[in-house]
Amino acid sequence: MNEPIAKHYLGDALSSFRAYKKLAEKALDQITNEEFFRTIDTESNSIAVIMKHLAGNMLSRWTDFLTTDGEKPERNRDMEFVIEPQATKAGVMEYWEKGWQRTFETLEALQPEDLTLKVMVRGEEHTVVQAINRQLAHYAYHVGQIVFLAKHFKSNDWQSLSVPRNRSAEFNAYLEAKTNVASRQERLDEVLDFARKQ
């Protein structure tokens, strides 16, 4: 694989994972402890459950990523969807951080030449690129659920984490006015700054 492209891909993947984590946490900042554990119906997961599942997935997929199957025998996936009576928000957050830390450490250690190596996920062969893309899609799906639930709970008090409705032209003008490219921020930060200044 072309080394500059491979380096760009790894950097972009790491940046995307970090952005999804940040997006979820900006949604969490807006909810109460009670809302953290609330479900909207009997078939739905709470934000706490989604975060617990993501962390369990991360610890399984990214531990010994290049050398063992991403579905570890010690993983109890079904229990990721259960919030036990003694569970606390602090405990779920600690587990969430542990999962992300493992994800970032593993991605940061990957080298361009690793991208075409083969890894296993539930007995299915993937290139490293395929395995990374699989996890990016999975995490984006669940982070979207977290944001949806938080927005549902906050209703009219929700602070938008994307360009506010009917404000696209204003946001584009806001970005154009930032003539110094070096002053540009990550898109989520730019959206939040835009919303605060309006």
Rosetta blueprint (number, residue, H / E / L):
1 M L
2 N L
3 E H
4 P H
5 I H
6 A H
7 K H
8 H H
9 Y H
10 L H
11 G H
12 D H
13 A H
14 L H
15 S H
16 S H
17 F H
18 R H
19 A H
20 Y H
21 K H
22 K H
23 L H
24 A H
25 E H
26 K H
27 A H
28 L H
29 D L
30 Q L
31 I L
32 T L
33 N H
34 E H
35 E H
36 F H
37 F H
38 R L
39 T L
40 I L
41 D L
42 T L
43 E L
44 S L
45 N L
46 S L
47 I H
48 A H
49 V H
50 I H
51 M H
52 K H
53 H H
54 L H
55 A H
56 G H
57 N H
58 M H
59 L H
60 S H
61 R H
62 W H
63 T L
64 D L
65 F L
66 L L
67 T L
68 T L
69 D L
70 G L
71 E L
72 K L
73 P L
74 E L
75 R L
76 N L
77 R H
78 D H
79 M H
80 E H
81 F H
82 V L
83 I L
84 E L
85 P L
86 Q L
87 A L
88 T L
89 K H
90 A H
91 G H
92 V H
93 M H
94 E H
95 Y H
96 W H
97 E H
98 K H
99 G H
100 W H
101 Q H
102 R H
103 T H
104 F H
105 E H
106 T H
107 L H
108 E H
109 A H
110 L L
111 Q L
112 P H
113 E H
114 D H
115 L L
116 T L
117 L L
118 K E
119 V E
120 M E
121 V E
122 R L
123 G L
124 E E
125 E E
126 H E
127 T E
128 V H
129 V H
130 Q H
131 A H
132 I H
133 N H
134 R H
135 Q H
136 L H
137 A H
138 H H
139 Y H
140 A H
141 Y H
142 H H
143 V H
144 G H
145 Q H
146 I H
147 V H
148 F H
149 L H
150 A H
151 K H
152 H H
153 F H
154 K H
155 S H
156 N H
157 D H
158 W L
159 Q L
160 S L
161 L L
162 S L
163 V L
164 P L
165 R L
166 N L
167 R L
168 S H
169 A H
170 E H
171 F H
172 N H
173 A H
174 Y H
175 L H
176 E H
177 A H
178 K L
179 T L
180 N L
181 V H
182 A H
183 S H
184 R L
185 Q L
186 E L
187 R H
188 L H
189 D H
190 E H
191 V H
192 L H
193 D H
194 F H
195 A H
196 R H
197 K H
198 Q L
